[in-house]
């Protein structure tokens, strides 16, 4: 999928001087190419206004993967492509190096870069007959215990097919993009970003009673809270948390519309796996 870029929104990492300076430089660079632009700092009222009121053809994030995820959640289900200039440490999602942005951005303006639709996640928490939380995640939802080192009990099902009551420290439900994050550290699978699927990975399942699973995107994973004496949280992309209660029902499936990410031919998924050490040659 290709897009003609006439209007751009630049979102910079909060309180990051270098990102703010680069943002101003980019505004001038785009203006010289007849592309209108606005700039704002992430997590500010201004960004909240711009994402609702301003029509743009591309959102350019200046920061690390954390900033990109924060911005991405607000674009799920919208036909607005997203690309990141990496000013952080990892940069698995932020595709463009901060010292080589001009060539990449020119390629986008020239229509040489494809924007691929990626699966994102949608979640609801039901308490009795009331939905007490609904939200989306670009990377993952995590159900995990609080400060006390106690396993929690969850009654799991997929498409209303019972998986039984499982004891564990928690579960990671990850999109393909999120499979290279927390999920893989817990022993989850790598899921190619083109797949319409998501993974469910236990965190220290008691007696290894549950193995990682990859589910079709339209299937609904459900976890009912059975624990009475341990705090349990639902976290959204590792950035926002909801305190769960006994008998709460967490339901997760793919989000409608997903996300549009830039994909550069010379930075393929497999190359990134090798560069970031997810695949290592035998020495």
Steps between C-alpha positions, in 0.01 A plus 500: 500500500638841397388846608549848356639716780378860510453552875719360775487495879829474688480370858814533713603307810395686814767729649760391243705796380659323203163370378349849521793649305479234230126558478549866415761406240258251346220757484723722286611203289141399427393860434771527232328205332151650521389274784308675779593395851417542867715399794415416861641319800365158593260471797396865490156658453626636169562147369153403621347786302706441186423129473127571517471825307781507242483300179841354416635244254786380719600507867876518552619410850838624626604281792547138596266203479324607822401834352392335177277255689342783697414682178401185313219412741317816391527405131365144521208461264576825317637520146800710605845348435761509774877513482763557766842664506697309762644721772493227764697183568324208332316638201334180384178683415653839420622427146712806418846567655529854638815562292353376170149642486517713185532215251226297673254787523564600139418145397168529684417826321596342167256213559775239517412374848214262571281531807401158630201429720595330827278329752434685825306383805170597657402422860202532730468430872152399614398521866159343545284649226715811457800565276742682732786531251544495124817580315744411225868410487756508223736252670342308785263465790649339810311347789743485792509484877588789726773534761445168679681196358191281469365319198156604383214285371328579171222308329596510132300446184533558126182565304308370803697173494625448854875461554448441872620685808871577468737620772785728393666834568297635209452498124630708209266545205712648220441625148751390232684830547503442875627143476860632504442678832402365842347188344822358357680561831239275663556225240233605251523449122612746236195581286556652156342849483302412185307229684141554607569332833609573856684304768409403856802432723486396867732659754641215711197271473480268803643156408518620137126449473460732199724538194517806271228509235448688173134580435317624189434872522122469511505254791417638844729414792327529837642493852267502802667599828472228765758640745373650827812592699746646247498828309469451126552760229429533130766711328471658157824514296685511832389861547156504661351265761158395627450330837293184457257351750384146571255375235602767249502365145776620265422448128760564229486476122633692201409867464302599194714679239833430666794735441679625189880487533766608251709217361834562332633234263855517638385452860309174475357317797760224471788747483371669814481165681864437417617852587316503835628155601170310485676255268868420556739299292689222677851611595 
